[in-house]
């Protein structure tokens, strides 16, 4: 019986239109959400390590000692997964001359007043966010390695460790603001979350937000 049903009626109901466009593979979505989960755990434990006001958060990890041991391991795991994921996307995030126009018209786009041409899979705002994520994840990883006790920290001098500790906190704060913007943009752009949860977008979404990518995926001209 199962085999005679069309794919969309097998197992569970779905609202996926037959002409939906695939935006992310299962592996990409799983990696992205693993990175997001690790980020939340890292941010929470980072706050608890940063200031006594947030010390209570360590209870969520079992004990302060467990949290202190886990934090760097979670950080290395995030960096490995993030760079594995990001290495699949770099080509689509290369900045093009047309991205300047998008950046100039961004305020109008945010207010829904302006239609701005987007040539590729991502708009200029997403591309800049992508490259900043690369820089800040790398910065957090490198500074984190320098202050990682008891393993690597003893190989560095006091000045290097102090500077790395300070930069680690600054990068962590900037990353928090960046991920906040990323989260807001993901929720604010209707249909975007579905791309990362279900893997597909509607043709209307693709034509409206990324007409160039729509053309590439369908061979059709976006009206
Ligand atoms: C905290 C919750 C998060 C939510 C709700 C979220 C949501 C999303 C969504 C919906 C997309 C798809 C956008 C599109 O295809 O147009 C996306 C893409 C992406 N996300 Fe996240 N994300 C989160 C956390 C993170 C974190 C922590 C990182 C990395 C540290 C990250 C890195 C990325 C990257 C690199 C992309 C691809 C965008 C590009 O290549 O320009 N996300 N995210």
py3Dmol code that shows the C-alpha trace and the ligand (Angstrom):
import py3Dmol

protein = """\
ATOM      1  CA  UNK A   1       0.000   0.000   0.000  1.00  0.00           C
ATOM      2  CA  UNK A   2       2.781   2.438   1.073  1.00  0.00           C
ATOM      3  CA  UNK A   3       4.565   1.905  -2.230  1.00  0.00           C
ATOM      4  CA  UNK A   4       1.499   2.853  -4.288  1.00  0.00           C
ATOM      5  CA  UNK A   5       1.141   6.271  -2.611  1.00  0.00           C
ATOM      6  CA  UNK A   6       2.895   9.326  -4.057  1.00  0.00           C
ATOM      7  CA  UNK A   7       5.973  10.364  -1.972  1.00  0.00           C
ATOM      8  CA  UNK A   8       4.192  13.343  -0.412  1.00  0.00           C
ATOM      9  CA  UNK A   9       1.478  11.094   1.077  1.00  0.00           C
ATOM     10  CA  UNK A  10       3.787   8.389   2.435  1.00  0.00           C
ATOM     11  CA  UNK A  11       4.170   8.305   6.234  1.00  0.00           C
ATOM     12  CA  UNK A  12       3.107  11.853   7.063  1.00  0.00           C
ATOM     13  CA  UNK A  13       1.342  14.772   5.461  1.00  0.00           C
ATOM     14  CA  UNK A  14       3.507  17.494   3.972  1.00  0.00           C
ATOM     15  CA  UNK A  15       2.834  20.891   2.441  1.00  0.00           C
ATOM     16  CA  UNK A  16       5.803  20.644   0.077  1.00  0.00           C
ATOM     17  CA  UNK A  17       4.686  21.822  -3.381  1.00  0.00           C
ATOM     18  CA  UNK A  18       5.776  19.485  -6.202  1.00  0.00           C
ATOM     19  CA  UNK A  19       7.839  22.267  -7.827  1.00  0.00           C
ATOM     20  CA  UNK A  20       9.648  23.296  -4.612  1.00  0.00           C
ATOM     21  CA  UNK A  21      13.358  24.102  -4.974  1.00  0.00           C
ATOM     22  CA  UNK A  22      15.936  22.370  -2.817  1.00  0.00           C
ATOM     23  CA  UNK A  23      18.154  24.814  -0.895  1.00  0.00           C
ATOM     24  CA  UNK A  24      19.977  22.608   1.647  1.00  0.00           C
ATOM     25  CA  UNK A  25      20.819  18.899   1.759  1.00  0.00           C
ATOM     26  CA  UNK A  26      20.149  16.809   4.873  1.00  0.00           C
ATOM     27  CA  UNK A  27      23.859  16.794   5.766  1.00  0.00           C
ATOM     28  CA  UNK A  28      24.009  20.597   5.481  1.00  0.00           C
ATOM     29  CA  UNK A  29      20.946  21.049   7.692  1.00  0.00           C
ATOM     30  CA  UNK A  30      22.148  18.583  10.313  1.00  0.00           C
ATOM     31  CA  UNK A  31      25.568  20.239  10.450  1.00  0.00           C
ATOM     32  CA  UNK A  32      24.041  23.724  10.648  1.00  0.00           C
ATOM     33  CA  UNK A  33      21.760  22.788  13.559  1.00  0.00           C
ATOM     34  CA  UNK A  34      24.551  20.954  15.372  1.00  0.00           C
ATOM     35  CA  UNK A  35      26.626  24.150  15.077  1.00  0.00           C
ATOM     36  CA  UNK A  36      23.684  26.235  16.352  1.00  0.00           C
ATOM     37  CA  UNK A  37      23.183  23.888  19.350  1.00  0.00           C
ATOM     38  CA  UNK A  38      26.885  23.937  20.173  1.00  0.00           C
ATOM     39  CA  UNK A  39      26.848  27.713  19.888  1.00  0.00           C
ATOM     40  CA  UNK A  40      24.056  28.008  22.499  1.00  0.00           C
ATOM     41  CA  UNK A  41      25.953  25.691  24.901  1.00  0.00           C
ATOM     42  CA  UNK A  42      29.191  27.629  24.311  1.00  0.00           C
ATOM     43  CA  UNK A  43      27.573  30.999  24.788  1.00  0.00           C
ATOM     44  CA  UNK A  44      25.864  29.877  28.024  1.00  0.00           C
ATOM     45  CA  UNK A  45      29.033  28.320  29.477  1.00  0.00           C
ATOM     46  CA  UNK A  46      31.113  31.263  28.240  1.00  0.00           C
ATOM     47  CA  UNK A  47      28.859  33.668  30.158  1.00  0.00           C
ATOM     48  CA  UNK A  48      29.168  31.578  33.335  1.00  0.00           C
ATOM     49  CA  UNK A  49      32.975  31.606  33.009  1.00  0.00           C
ATOM     50  CA  UNK A  50      33.014  35.319  32.200  1.00  0.00           C
ATOM     51  CA  UNK A  51      31.235  36.784  35.227  1.00  0.00           C
ATOM     52  CA  UNK A  52      30.089  35.494  38.660  1.00  0.00           C
ATOM     53  CA  UNK A  53      26.638  36.995  37.983  1.00  0.00           C
ATOM     54  CA  UNK A  54      26.065  34.184  35.467  1.00  0.00           C
ATOM     55  CA  UNK A  55      27.665  31.452  37.598  1.00  0.00           C
ATOM     56  CA  UNK A  56      24.270  29.749  38.189  1.00  0.00           C
ATOM     57  CA  UNK A  57      24.293  28.678  34.512  1.00  0.00           C
ATOM     58  CA  UNK A  58      27.012  26.127  35.362  1.00  0.00           C
ATOM     59  CA  UNK A  59      24.317  24.035  37.137  1.00  0.00           C
ATOM     60  CA  UNK A  60      22.884  23.266  33.686  1.00  0.00           C
ATOM     61  CA  UNK A  61      26.113  21.412  32.859  1.00  0.00           C
ATOM     62  CA  UNK A  62      26.094  19.279  36.029  1.00  0.00           C
ATOM     63  CA  UNK A  63      28.811  21.168  37.910  1.00  0.00           C
ATOM     64  CA  UNK A  64      31.177  24.137  37.357  1.00  0.00           C
ATOM     65  CA  UNK A  65      34.098  21.727  36.882  1.00  0.00           C
ATOM     66  CA  UNK A  66      32.298  19.708  34.196  1.00  0.00           C
ATOM     67  CA  UNK A  67      31.340  22.930  32.423  1.00  0.00           C
ATOM     68  CA  UNK A  68      34.893  24.275  32.599  1.00  0.00           C
ATOM     69  CA  UNK A  69      36.255  21.036  31.090  1.00  0.00           C
ATOM     70  CA  UNK A  70      33.516  20.819  28.440  1.00  0.00           C
ATOM     71  CA  UNK A  71      33.648  24.415  27.156  1.00  0.00           C
ATOM     72  CA  UNK A  72      36.893  24.111  25.114  1.00  0.00           C
ATOM     73  CA  UNK A  73      35.947  20.700  23.720  1.00  0.00           C
ATOM     74  CA  UNK A  74      32.588  22.084  22.597  1.00  0.00           C
ATOM     75  CA  UNK A  75      34.439  25.029  21.035  1.00  0.00           C
ATOM     76  CA  UNK A  76      36.746  22.803  19.003  1.00  0.00           C
ATOM     77  CA  UNK A  77      33.735  20.693  17.902  1.00  0.00           C
ATOM     78  CA  UNK A  78      31.883  23.848  16.774  1.00  0.00           C
ATOM     79  CA  UNK A  79      34.916  25.049  14.805  1.00  0.00           C
ATOM     80  CA  UNK A  80      35.378  21.668  13.074  1.00  0.00           C
ATOM     81  CA  UNK A  81      31.686  21.380  12.132  1.00  0.00           C
ATOM     82  CA  UNK A  82      31.373  25.044  11.196  1.00  0.00           C
ATOM     83  CA  UNK A  83      34.369  24.988   8.846  1.00  0.00           C
ATOM     84  CA  UNK A  84      33.173  21.707   7.303  1.00  0.00           C
ATOM     85  CA  UNK A  85      29.800  23.358   6.631  1.00  0.00           C
ATOM     86  CA  UNK A  86      31.229  26.722   5.528  1.00  0.00           C
ATOM     87  CA  UNK A  87      33.677  25.055   3.111  1.00  0.00           C
ATOM     88  CA  UNK A  88      30.679  23.912   1.037  1.00  0.00           C
ATOM     89  CA  UNK A  89      29.286  27.443   0.789  1.00  0.00           C
ATOM     90  CA  UNK A  90      32.249  29.735   0.076  1.00  0.00           C
ATOM     91  CA  UNK A  91      31.687  29.925  -3.671  1.00  0.00           C
ATOM     92  CA  UNK A  92      28.100  31.119  -3.188  1.00  0.00           C
ATOM     93  CA  UNK A  93      29.339  33.769  -0.755  1.00  0.00           C
ATOM     94  CA  UNK A  94      31.898  35.445  -3.012  1.00  0.00           C
ATOM     95  CA  UNK A  95      31.119  39.168  -3.219  1.00  0.00           C
ATOM     96  CA  UNK A  96      30.074  40.380  -6.684  1.00  0.00           C
ATOM     97  CA  UNK A  97      29.993  43.952  -8.067  1.00  0.00           C
ATOM     98  CA  UNK A  98      26.161  43.841  -7.947  1.00  0.00           C
ATOM     99  CA  UNK A  99      26.312  43.311  -4.166  1.00  0.00           C
ATOM    100  CA  UNK A 100      27.232  46.987  -3.779  1.00  0.00           C
ATOM    101  CA  UNK A 101      23.789  47.956  -5.108  1.00  0.00           C
ATOM    102  CA  UNK A 102      22.126  45.655  -2.561  1.00  0.00           C
ATOM    103  CA  UNK A 103      24.114  47.196   0.279  1.00  0.00           C
ATOM    104  CA  UNK A 104      23.185  50.729  -0.847  1.00  0.00           C
ATOM    105  CA  UNK A 105      19.509  49.829  -1.005  1.00  0.00           C
ATOM    106  CA  UNK A 106      19.465  47.730   2.160  1.00  0.00           C
ATOM    107  CA  UNK A 107      17.345  50.159   4.264  1.00  0.00           C
ATOM    108  CA  UNK A 108      14.601  50.111   1.598  1.00  0.00           C
ATOM    109  CA  UNK A 109      14.769  46.313   1.387  1.00  0.00           C
ATOM    110  CA  UNK A 110      14.448  45.995   5.175  1.00  0.00           C
ATOM    111  CA  UNK A 111      11.328  48.176   5.060  1.00  0.00           C
ATOM    112  CA  UNK A 112       9.844  46.115   2.236  1.00  0.00           C
ATOM    113  CA  UNK A 113       9.764  49.206  -0.020  1.00  0.00           C
ATOM    114  CA  UNK A 114      12.504  48.293  -2.420  1.00  0.00           C
ATOM    115  CA  UNK A 115      13.140  45.320  -4.658  1.00  0.00           C
ATOM    116  CA  UNK A 116      16.833  44.778  -4.892  1.00  0.00           C
ATOM    117  CA  UNK A 117      18.451  42.500  -7.461  1.00  0.00           C
ATOM    118  CA  UNK A 118      20.229  39.511  -5.924  1.00  0.00           C
ATOM    119  CA  UNK A 119      22.382  37.612  -8.373  1.00  0.00           C
ATOM    120  CA  UNK A 120      23.391  34.587  -6.331  1.00  0.00           C
ATOM    121  CA  UNK A 121      22.145  32.193  -3.684  1.00  0.00           C
ATOM    122  CA  UNK A 122      22.791  34.774  -0.937  1.00  0.00           C
ATOM    123  CA  UNK A 123      22.342  38.531  -0.687  1.00  0.00           C
ATOM    124  CA  UNK A 124      25.221  40.853   0.237  1.00  0.00           C
ATOM    125  CA  UNK A 125      24.120  41.031   3.895  1.00  0.00           C
ATOM    126  CA  UNK A 126      24.248  37.238   4.217  1.00  0.00           C
ATOM    127  CA  UNK A 127      27.630  37.145   2.481  1.00  0.00           C
ATOM    128  CA  UNK A 128      29.142  39.709   4.841  1.00  0.00           C
ATOM    129  CA  UNK A 129      27.734  37.761   7.776  1.00  0.00           C
ATOM    130  CA  UNK A 130      29.263  34.561   6.368  1.00  0.00           C
ATOM    131  CA  UNK A 131      32.770  36.078   6.110  1.00  0.00           C
ATOM    132  CA  UNK A 132      32.506  37.652   9.565  1.00  0.00           C
ATOM    133  CA  UNK A 133      31.487  34.251  10.985  1.00  0.00           C
ATOM    134  CA  UNK A 134      34.600  32.723   9.377  1.00  0.00           C
ATOM    135  CA  UNK A 135      36.796  35.426  10.952  1.00  0.00           C
ATOM    136  CA  UNK A 136      35.224  35.284  14.406  1.00  0.00           C
ATOM    137  CA  UNK A 137      35.021  31.485  14.692  1.00  0.00           C
ATOM    138  CA  UNK A 138      38.721  31.345  13.682  1.00  0.00           C
ATOM    139  CA  UNK A 139      39.542  34.121  16.177  1.00  0.00           C
ATOM    140  CA  UNK A 140      37.644  32.388  18.990  1.00  0.00           C
ATOM    141  CA  UNK A 141      39.318  29.070  18.198  1.00  0.00           C
ATOM    142  CA  UNK A 142      42.862  30.480  18.107  1.00  0.00           C
ATOM    143  CA  UNK A 143      42.521  32.614  21.237  1.00  0.00           C
ATOM    144  CA  UNK A 144      40.729  29.725  22.992  1.00  0.00           C
ATOM    145  CA  UNK A 145      43.619  27.367  22.244  1.00  0.00           C
ATOM    146  CA  UNK A 146      46.099  29.813  23.799  1.00  0.00           C
ATOM    147  CA  UNK A 147      44.155  29.920  27.106  1.00  0.00           C
ATOM    148  CA  UNK A 148      43.264  26.190  27.191  1.00  0.00           C
ATOM    149  CA  UNK A 149      44.398  24.899  30.577  1.00  0.00           C
ATOM    150  CA  UNK A 150      45.897  22.442  31.341  1.00  0.00           C
ATOM    151  CA  UNK A 151      46.772  21.457  27.757  1.00  0.00           C
ATOM    152  CA  UNK A 152      48.085  24.328  25.639  1.00  0.00           C
ATOM    153  CA  UNK A 153      48.162  27.393  27.908  1.00  0.00           C
ATOM    154  CA  UNK A 154      51.450  26.420  29.660  1.00  0.00           C
ATOM    155  CA  UNK A 155      53.277  26.684  26.311  1.00  0.00           C
ATOM    156  CA  UNK A 156      52.471  30.423  26.108  1.00  0.00           C
ATOM    157  CA  UNK A 157      53.774  33.358  28.112  1.00  0.00           C
ATOM    158  CA  UNK A 158      51.660  35.401  30.520  1.00  0.00           C
ATOM    159  CA  UNK A 159      51.246  38.353  28.091  1.00  0.00           C
ATOM    160  CA  UNK A 160      50.087  36.072  25.259  1.00  0.00           C
ATOM    161  CA  UNK A 161      47.585  34.372  27.589  1.00  0.00           C
ATOM    162  CA  UNK A 162      46.226  37.666  28.937  1.00  0.00           C
ATOM    163  CA  UNK A 163      45.872  39.175  25.459  1.00  0.00           C
ATOM    164  CA  UNK A 164      44.223  35.986  24.150  1.00  0.00           C
ATOM    165  CA  UNK A 165      41.822  35.944  27.140  1.00  0.00           C
ATOM    166  CA  UNK A 166      40.765  39.526  26.475  1.00  0.00           C
ATOM    167  CA  UNK A 167      40.364  38.989  22.721  1.00  0.00           C
ATOM    168  CA  UNK A 168      38.415  35.768  23.351  1.00  0.00           C
ATOM    169  CA  UNK A 169      35.837  37.723  25.382  1.00  0.00           C
ATOM    170  CA  UNK A 170      35.651  40.526  22.777  1.00  0.00           C
ATOM    171  CA  UNK A 171      35.225  38.047  19.885  1.00  0.00           C
ATOM    172  CA  UNK A 172      32.586  36.176  21.916  1.00  0.00           C
ATOM    173  CA  UNK A 173      30.623  39.396  22.385  1.00  0.00           C
ATOM    174  CA  UNK A 174      30.820  40.377  18.691  1.00  0.00           C
ATOM    175  CA  UNK A 175      29.782  36.837  17.726  1.00  0.00           C
ATOM    176  CA  UNK A 176      26.777  37.106  20.054  1.00  0.00           C
ATOM    177  CA  UNK A 177      25.641  40.312  18.321  1.00  0.00           C
ATOM    178  CA  UNK A 178      26.257  38.731  14.879  1.00  0.00           C
ATOM    179  CA  UNK A 179      24.333  35.545  15.683  1.00  0.00           C
ATOM    180  CA  UNK A 180      21.551  37.739  17.114  1.00  0.00           C
ATOM    181  CA  UNK A 181      21.279  39.521  13.738  1.00  0.00           C
ATOM    182  CA  UNK A 182      21.475  36.160  11.904  1.00  0.00           C
ATOM    183  CA  UNK A 183      18.696  34.732  14.087  1.00  0.00           C
ATOM    184  CA  UNK A 184      16.525  37.819  13.644  1.00  0.00           C
ATOM    185  CA  UNK A 185      16.987  37.819   9.839  1.00  0.00           C
ATOM    186  CA  UNK A 186      16.182  34.079   9.692  1.00  0.00           C
ATOM    187  CA  UNK A 187      12.915  34.521  11.608  1.00  0.00           C
ATOM    188  CA  UNK A 188      12.024  37.819   9.896  1.00  0.00           C
ATOM    189  CA  UNK A 189      12.389  36.457   6.347  1.00  0.00           C
ATOM    190  CA  UNK A 190       9.321  34.228   5.969  1.00  0.00           C
ATOM    191  CA  UNK A 191      10.181  30.892   4.394  1.00  0.00           C
ATOM    192  CA  UNK A 192      13.849  31.051   5.369  1.00  0.00           C
ATOM    193  CA  UNK A 193      13.514  28.809   8.422  1.00  0.00           C
ATOM    194  CA  UNK A 194      11.768  26.185   6.318  1.00  0.00           C
ATOM    195  CA  UNK A 195      14.801  26.152   4.028  1.00  0.00           C
ATOM    196  CA  UNK A 196      16.975  25.161   6.988  1.00  0.00           C
ATOM    197  CA  UNK A 197      14.469  22.803   8.656  1.00  0.00           C
ATOM    198  CA  UNK A 198      12.925  21.054   5.636  1.00  0.00           C
ATOM    199  CA  UNK A 199      15.544  21.814   3.008  1.00  0.00           C
ATOM    200  CA  UNK A 200      13.293  23.376   0.349  1.00  0.00           C
ATOM    201  CA  UNK A 201      11.799  26.751  -0.604  1.00  0.00           C
ATOM    202  CA  UNK A 202       8.828  27.692  -2.761  1.00  0.00           C
ATOM    203  CA  UNK A 203       9.405  29.106  -6.240  1.00  0.00           C
ATOM    204  CA  UNK A 204       7.794  32.381  -5.143  1.00  0.00           C
ATOM    205  CA  UNK A 205      10.324  32.673  -2.289  1.00  0.00           C
ATOM    206  CA  UNK A 206      13.278  31.961  -4.561  1.00  0.00           C
ATOM    207  CA  UNK A 207      12.036  34.353  -7.288  1.00  0.00           C
ATOM    208  CA  UNK A 208      11.455  37.149  -4.796  1.00  0.00           C
ATOM    209  CA  UNK A 209      14.551  36.855  -2.574  1.00  0.00           C
ATOM    210  CA  UNK A 210      17.171  35.395  -4.921  1.00  0.00           C
ATOM    211  CA  UNK A 211      16.079  35.862  -8.570  1.00  0.00           C
ATOM    212  CA  UNK A 212      19.525  35.018  -9.967  1.00  0.00           C
ATOM    213  CA  UNK A 213      19.666  31.742  -8.033  1.00  0.00           C
ATOM    214  CA  UNK A 214      16.059  31.015  -9.106  1.00  0.00           C
ATOM    215  CA  UNK A 215      17.118  31.418 -12.738  1.00  0.00           C
ATOM    216  CA  UNK A 216      20.071  29.125 -12.203  1.00  0.00           C
ATOM    217  CA  UNK A 217      17.971  26.434 -10.501  1.00  0.00           C
ATOM    218  CA  UNK A 218      15.047  26.473 -12.914  1.00  0.00           C
ATOM    219  CA  UNK A 219      16.438  27.864 -16.144  1.00  0.00           C
ATOM    220  CA  UNK A 220      13.610  30.421 -16.042  1.00  0.00           C
ATOM    221  CA  UNK A 221      13.746  34.218 -16.061  1.00  0.00           C
ATOM    222  CA  UNK A 222      12.390  35.795 -12.848  1.00  0.00           C
ATOM    223  CA  UNK A 223       9.557  38.183 -13.803  1.00  0.00           C
TER     224      UNK A 223
END
"""
ligand_1 = """\
43
LIG
C 20.833 30.302 16.724
C 19.980 29.899 15.864
C 20.163 29.917 14.358
C 19.135 30.022 13.469
C 17.664 30.163 13.815
C 19.696 29.979 12.140
C 18.976 30.007 10.967
C 19.484 29.932 9.679
C 18.712 29.898 8.465
C 17.191 29.907 8.391
C 19.569 29.845 7.416
C 19.189 29.788 5.914
C 19.268 31.162 5.255
C 19.071 31.090 3.745
O 19.313 30.048 3.144
O 18.686 32.104 3.131
C 20.894 29.848 7.956
C 22.065 29.816 7.212
C 23.333 29.845 7.748
N 23.659 29.810 9.091
Fe 22.377 29.839 10.656
N 21.054 29.879 12.248
C 21.395 29.837 13.591
C 22.678 29.720 14.114
C 23.841 29.715 13.376
C 25.175 29.669 13.934
C 25.491 29.600 15.420
C 26.039 29.690 12.875
C 27.540 29.687 12.870
C 28.311 29.922 13.877
C 25.250 29.757 11.655
C 25.776 29.806 10.379
C 25.041 29.852 9.207
C 25.623 29.940 7.879
C 27.108 30.018 7.534
C 24.544 29.930 6.980
C 24.605 30.017 5.438
C 24.475 31.490 5.037
C 25.564 31.907 4.082
O 26.318 31.049 3.638
O 25.667 33.132 3.769
N 23.913 29.773 11.994
N 20.826 29.904 9.345
"""
view = py3Dmol.view(width=600, height=400)
view.addModel(protein, "pdb")
view.setStyle({"model": 0}, {"cartoon": {"style": "trace"}})
view.addModel(ligand_1, "xyz")
view.setStyle({"model": 1}, {"stick": {}})
view.zoomTo()
view.show()
